[in-house]
Amino acid sequence: MKQYILTHGNLLTMRDRTIKYDTDILIRDGKIQKIGRNLTASAVQEAAGPVNGINSEADAWKCEADALNGETKILDISGRYVMPGLIDSHCHYDADYMGKMFLACGVTSVRNMRGYKRHAEYAAETLAGKRTGPYIYSSGPIYDGEDPGIPDNSNEIVRTEADVEQAIEYTIRNGFLWLKTYPSIEPELYRYLLKRARQQGLPVCGHMSKKLDDKVLADAGYYCCEHSSSLPSHNADIRYLAESGMWFTPTQAVCETLPDYVWNGKTLPELEHFKDLPECERESWESRNRKIIESYRSQGVRPDIRVVISRGRTFLEYSDRFMAGTDCAYPGIIPGFSMADELEKLVELYGCTAFEALKAATVNPAAHIGLEEKKGSIREGMDADIVVLAGNPLADIGNVRKVSMVFQGTNLYDEETIRAYGSEAGFLKKEEIEFIHW
């Protein structure tokens, strides 16, 4: 039995905006067993039972270590804030070095948006305790039509109904939760894909469509629009999607990489945690970014980021079904560390309260994935996916950066471990990293 008691914490359950001050949490075998006050004394009594000769509270505390038999670790987190583990709702977990970076930033689960067989193996290995990193909930590969605008296109191209059937079979066989689409699939083939996916109970997420009315996708049950830049141009159409029950992941930070790097002269080494990436990854990012810049400039693609933000804000006016995702490790988006950037943008650019932004990284993705009875909030019986912060994120959303402790099931990562995890990838050589290729 592995048991911890966190004492005197300030608890954000994320069930509402209130904070439970000076509250204890009992964690046993990876589950939240009890929430309340003075749980240490209760644990002593439970472990010891009736003890002769103990006549006062002081005597009881004196017997604490013996009564708990070393099975319970008591952690005083006075003055710190406790919230559910963060869920990055749009990432590409394509290299094993990313796992520790996620955990260092309080990201205990991810929604991986391009999955192959090795991703399914990663997910199983993490659940089994054989791999250090966030829990993985994944789509299958990215399926698209022909799109010459994508340089070095590595997506799976669907040209026939047989290709659609193969895509659905692969997605289901590997236990992936969603089928992901890009927008260049031909209209009739897209309709067929949506129909067959619905028949198989497989939600479809992705970049909507360039060739089919977005309302057609909504009517067919399209499950989630990825990126504010994928939303329709007219407010009435955005409202239609929002009111249809569709989910939405803005990924504002990655939307800004196009104007920042392609047109405004920003460079990757300016990023605060760029040096914490492996050298080979830094070099790869620089190379990919040059190709991206060349492609967008040659096409003259220069969107107004204010328009992108306005579209995202419009969706949020009509729906609370939105999630915080980063799209790491797209060049410029650092695994784990960019999560705080995304939450800040939800507050500063999208007009969210800090509580709404935190919901987008906890409660909402848990509901989207179907894990609301296990993850995303803190209550008795839930998985012990917990982040301890040195500041109140409701007062300043930037305090999500002040991670001092992370629980992920039965695993405890203390502050020293977290600091090491945040920077050790920068020292890895290429041959020490497993990259998932497709």
C-alpha positions in Angstrom: 0.0 0.0 0.0 1.3 3.4 -1.0 -0.2 6.2 1.0 0.4 10.0 1.3 -1.3 12.7 3.3 -0.9 16.3 1.9 -1.6 18.6 4.9 -2.7 22.2 5.1 -3.1 22.8 1.4 -5.4 25.2 -0.4 -7.5 23.1 -2.6 -9.1 24.0 -6.0 -11.4 21.1 -6.7 -12.4 22.7 -10.0 -16.0 21.8 -9.3 -16.6 25.5 -8.6 -14.6 28.6 -8.0 -14.2 28.2 -4.3 -10.9 27.3 -2.6 -10.9 24.9 0.4 -8.2 26.5 2.6 -6.1 24.5 5.1 -7.3 21.2 3.8 -5.7 17.7 3.8 -5.8 15.1 1.1 -5.3 11.4 1.7 -4.0 9.5 -1.3 -3.9 5.7 -1.3 -2.7 3.5 -4.1 -3.1 6.2 -6.7 -6.6 7.3 -5.6 -7.9 10.2 -3.6 -9.4 8.5 -0.6 -10.3 11.3 1.7 -10.5 15.1 1.8 -10.8 17.0 5.0 -9.0 18.4 8.0 -6.8 16.7 10.5 -6.5 13.6 8.4 -3.1 12.8 9.9 -4.7 12.2 13.3 -7.4 10.2 11.7 -4.8 8.0 9.8 -3.0 7.4 13.1 -6.1 6.3 14.8 -7.1 4.1 11.9 -3.7 2.5 11.7 -3.2 2.1 15.4 -6.7 1.3 16.6 -7.2 1.6 20.4 -3.8 2.2 22.0 -3.4 1.7 25.8 -1.8 4.6 27.6 -2.6 7.3 25.1 -4.6 9.9 27.1 -4.0 13.1 25.1 -3.6 14.4 21.6 0.1 15.0 22.3 0.5 11.3 23.1 -1.3 10.4 19.9 1.0 12.5 17.8 4.0 11.1 19.6 3.0 7.6 18.5 2.3 8.7 14.9 5.4 7.2 13.3 5.0 3.8 14.9 1.2 3.7 14.3 1.6 4.4 10.6 4.4 1.7 10.3 6.2 3.7 7.7 3.4 3.2 5.2 2.2 6.8 5.1 4.3 9.7 4.0 3.1 13.0 5.4 3.8 16.1 3.2 3.2 19.6 4.7 2.1 21.9 1.8 1.1 24.8 4.0 0.4 27.9 1.9 0.5 26.0 -1.4 -2.4 25.5 -3.9 -3.6 22.1 -5.1 -5.4 21.5 -8.3 -6.0 18.6 -10.8 -3.2 17.6 -13.1 -3.3 19.6 -16.4 -4.3 18.0 -19.6 -2.7 19.2 -22.8 -5.7 18.8 -25.1 -3.8 19.0 -28.4 -0.2 17.7 -28.7 2.0 15.5 -30.8 3.9 13.2 -28.4 6.4 12.0 -30.9 9.6 11.6 -28.9 10.2 10.1 -25.5 12.1 13.0 -24.1 8.8 15.0 -24.0 7.4 12.9 -21.2 9.4 14.3 -18.4 9.0 17.9 -19.7 5.2 17.5 -19.5 5.4 16.2 -15.9 7.7 19.0 -14.9 5.0 21.5 -15.9 2.1 19.7 -14.2 0.8 18.0 -17.3 -0.3 14.6 -16.2 -2.3 13.6 -19.3 -2.3 14.5 -23.0 -4.6 14.3 -25.9 -2.3 13.1 -28.7 -3.5 14.2 -32.1 -1.6 11.9 -34.4 -1.2 8.3 -33.3 0.4 5.2 -34.7 1.0 1.8 -33.2 3.9 3.0 -31.1 1.8 5.7 -29.5 -0.6 3.0 -28.4 2.3 1.1 -26.9 3.5 4.3 -25.1 0.0 4.7 -23.6 0.0 1.1 -22.3 3.5 1.3 -21.0 2.7 4.5 -19.1 -0.4 3.0 -17.5 1.7 -0.1 -16.5 4.3 2.2 -14.8 7.0 1.2 -17.3 7.3 4.7 -18.9 7.7 8.1 -17.3 5.4 10.7 -18.8 1.7 11.8 -19.1 -1.1 9.4 -19.7 -1.8 9.3 -23.4 -5.3 9.5 -25.0 -4.8 9.5 -28.7 -6.4 9.9 -32.1 -5.2 7.7 -35.0 -3.1 9.1 -37.9 -4.0 12.3 -39.7 -6.2 11.6 -42.8 -6.4 14.1 -45.6 -6.9 14.5 -49.3 -4.2 15.8 -51.7 -2.8 19.1 -50.5 0.2 20.5 -52.3 0.3 23.4 -49.8 1.7 21.1 -47.1 5.5 20.8 -47.4 6.8 17.2 -47.0 3.3 16.0 -46.4 3.4 12.9 -44.2 -0.3 12.6 -43.6 -2.3 9.5 -44.7 -4.0 10.4 -48.0 -7.5 9.0 -48.5 -8.6 8.7 -52.2 -11.2 6.0 -52.1 -13.9 4.5 -49.8 -11.5 1.6 -49.3 -9.0 4.0 -47.9 -11.7 5.3 -45.5 -12.5 1.7 -44.3 -8.8 1.0 -43.8 -8.4 4.3 -41.7 -11.4 3.4 -39.5 -10.1 -0.2 -39.0 -6.6 1.0 -38.1 -7.9 3.6 -35.6 -10.2 1.1 -33.9 -7.7 -1.8 -33.9 -5.1 0.3 -32.1 -7.6 1.5 -29.5 -7.5 5.1 -30.6 -10.3 7.3 -29.4 -10.8 9.6 -32.4 -10.4 9.7 -36.2 -8.5 12.8 -37.2 -9.1 14.6 -40.5 -7.4 17.4 -42.4 -9.5 19.7 -44.6 -8.6 18.6 -48.2 -10.6 15.4 -48.3 -13.0 15.4 -51.3 -16.6 16.3 -50.3 -18.3 13.0 -51.2 -15.5 11.0 -49.7 -15.7 13.2 -46.5 -19.5 12.5 -46.3 -18.8 8.8 -46.6 -16.1 9.0 -43.9 -18.4 10.8 -41.5 -21.2 8.3 -42.1 -19.0 5.3 -41.6 -17.3 6.7 -38.5 -20.6 7.5 -36.9 -21.8 3.9 -37.6 -18.7 2.6 -35.9 -19.1 5.0 -32.9 -15.9 6.7 -33.7 -15.8 10.5 -33.1 -14.1 12.6 -35.8 -11.9 15.6 -34.9 -9.6 17.8 -36.8 -9.3 20.8 -39.1 -12.8 20.9 -40.5 -13.0 21.1 -44.4 -12.0 23.4 -47.2 -14.4 21.8 -49.6 -17.5 21.0 -47.5 -19.8 23.4 -45.6 -18.8 23.4 -41.9 -22.5 23.1 -41.0 -22.6 19.8 -42.8 -19.8 18.6 -40.6 -21.7 19.8 -37.5 -24.9 18.1 -38.6 -22.9 14.9 -39.1 -21.7 15.1 -35.5 -18.1 16.3 -36.1 -16.7 16.1 -32.6 -14.0 18.8 -32.2 -12.6 21.6 -34.2 -8.9 21.9 -33.7 -7.4 25.5 -33.9 -9.1 28.8 -34.0 -7.7 29.2 -37.6 -9.9 26.2 -38.6 -13.2 28.0 -37.7 -15.5 29.5 -40.4 -15.2 33.1 -41.3 -18.8 34.1 -40.5 -19.9 34.5 -36.9 -23.3 32.9 -37.7 -21.5 29.8 -38.9 -19.3 29.7 -35.8 -22.4 30.1 -33.6 -23.9 27.1 -35.4 -20.9 24.9 -34.7 -20.9 26.0 -31.0 -24.6 25.4 -30.5 -24.4 22.0 -32.2 -22.4 20.7 -29.3 -19.1 20.6 -31.1 -15.9 20.8 -29.0 -13.2 23.3 -29.8 -9.4 23.6 -29.1 -8.2 27.1 -29.9 -4.4 26.4 -29.7 -3.8 30.2 -29.9 -0.1 30.0 -29.2 0.5 27.9 -32.3 -1.8 30.1 -34.4 0.6 32.9 -33.6 3.6 31.1 -34.8 2.7 31.9 -38.4 2.8 35.7 -38.2 5.5 35.6 -35.5 8.1 33.5 -37.4 7.0 33.8 -41.0 6.3 37.6 -41.1 7.5 39.3 -37.9 11.0 38.1 -37.7 10.8 36.1 -34.4 13.4 33.4 -34.0 13.3 30.1 -32.2 16.3 30.8 -29.9 14.4 33.7 -28.4 12.2 31.1 -26.6 12.8 30.9 -22.9 13.1 27.1 -22.8 14.5 26.5 -26.3 17.8 25.5 -24.7 16.0 22.8 -22.7 15.2 20.9 -25.9 17.7 18.3 -27.1 20.3 19.8 -29.5 19.1 17.5 -32.3 15.5 18.7 -31.8 16.6 22.4 -31.8 18.3 21.7 -35.2 15.3 19.9 -36.5 13.0 22.8 -35.5 15.2 25.3 -37.2 15.2 23.3 -40.4 11.5 22.7 -40.3 10.8 26.3 -39.6 12.8 27.4 -42.6 10.6 25.2 -44.8 7.4 26.4 -43.2 8.5 30.1 -43.7 9.4 29.4 -47.3 6.1 27.7 -48.0 3.8 30.3 -46.4 5.7 33.2 -48.0 5.6 31.6 -51.4 1.8 31.1 -51.0 1.4 34.6 -49.6 -0.5 33.3 -46.6 -0.6 36.1 -44.1 -3.7 35.9 -41.8 -4.7 38.7 -39.5 -4.2 37.2 -36.0 -6.9 39.5 -34.7 -9.4 37.8 -36.9 -8.3 34.4 -35.6 -8.8 35.6 -32.1 -12.2 37.1 -32.9 -13.4 33.7 -34.3 -12.2 31.9 -31.2 -13.9 34.4 -28.9 -17.1 34.1 -30.9 -17.2 30.3 -30.3 -16.7 30.9 -26.6 -19.7 33.3 -26.5 -22.0 30.4 -27.4 -20.3 27.4 -25.8 -18.2 26.3 -22.9 -17.1 23.1 -24.7 -13.5 24.3 -25.3 -10.1 22.9 -24.2 -6.6 24.2 -23.8 -4.1 22.6 -26.1 -0.7 23.6 -27.3 0.1 21.7 -30.5 3.6 20.9 -29.2 6.1 20.0 -30.5 5.3 22.3 -33.5 8.4 24.6 -33.9 8.0 27.3 -31.3 5.8 25.3 -28.9 7.8 23.8 -26.1 6.4 20.5 -24.6 4.9 21.2 -21.2 6.1 24.8 -20.8 3.8 26.1 -23.5 0.8 25.0 -21.6 1.1 28.1 -19.3 1.4 30.3 -22.4 -1.9 28.9 -23.8 -3.7 29.4 -20.5 -2.5 33.0 -20.4 -3.8 33.6 -23.9 -7.2 32.2 -23.0 -7.4 34.8 -20.3 -5.7 37.8 -22.0 -7.0 37.3 -25.5 -10.2 35.3 -25.3 -11.6 37.0 -22.2 -11.8 33.9 -20.0 -11.6 34.1 -16.3 -8.7 32.2 -14.7 -11.2 29.6 -13.5 -12.6 29.1 -17.1 -9.1 28.7 -18.4 -8.2 26.1 -15.8 -11.4 24.2 -16.6 -10.2 24.1 -20.2 -7.1 22.2 -19.0 -8.8 20.0 -16.5 -12.6 19.5 -16.3 -13.4 20.0 -19.9 -10.9 17.7 -21.6 -11.7 15.0 -19.0 -15.4 15.3 -20.1 -14.4 15.3 -23.8 -12.3 12.2 -23.4 -14.9 10.5 -21.2 -12.8 10.5 -18.0 -14.9 12.9 -15.9 -15.4 10.3 -13.2 -11.6 9.7 -12.9 -9.8 12.9 -13.8 -10.1 16.6 -14.2 -11.3 17.5 -10.7 -10.4 16.7 -7.1 -12.9 14.7 -5.1 -12.9 11.4 -3.2 -12.6 8.4 -5.4 -10.9 10.2 -8.3 -7.4 9.4 -9.7 -4.6 11.1 -7.8 -3.5 13.3 -10.7 -2.6 16.4 -8.7 -0.4 19.5 -9.1 0.8 21.5 -6.1 1.6 25.1 -7.0 3.5 27.8 -5.0 0.9 30.4 -6.0 -2.8 30.8 -6.5 -3.7 30.3 -10.2 -7.1 31.9 -9.7 -5.4 35.1 -8.7 -2.9 35.0 -11.5 -3.1 32.3 -14.2 0.7 32.5 -14.6 1.1 30.8 -11.3 0.5 27.5 -13.1 4.2 27.8 -13.8 5.1 27.5 -10.1 4.9 23.7 -9.9 6.4 22.4 -6.7 5.0 18.8 -6.6 3.2 16.5 -9.0 1.2 13.3 -8.3 0.3 11.0 -11.1 -1.5 8.0 -9.8 1.0 6.2 -7.5 3.9 8.3 -8.6 5.1 11.4 -6.7 7.5 13.9 -8.3 9.0 16.3 -5.8 10.3 19.8 -6.5 13.9 18.6 -7.1 12.8 15.9 -9.5 10.6 18.4 -11.3 13.5 20.9 -11.8 15.6 18.1 -13.2 12.9 16.9 -15.5 12.4 20.3 -16.9 16.0 20.7 -18.2 17.6 17.3 -18.6 16.4 16.8 -22.2 18.8 19.6 -23.2 21.7 17.3 -22.4 20.4 14.3 -24.4 22.2 13.1 -27.5 20.1 12.0 -30.5 21.0 8.3 -30.0 19.5 8.5 -26.5 16.1 9.6 -27.7 13.3 7.5 -29.3 11.5 9.4 -32.0 8.2 8.0 -33.2 8.2 8.1 -37.0 5.3 7.5 -39.3 
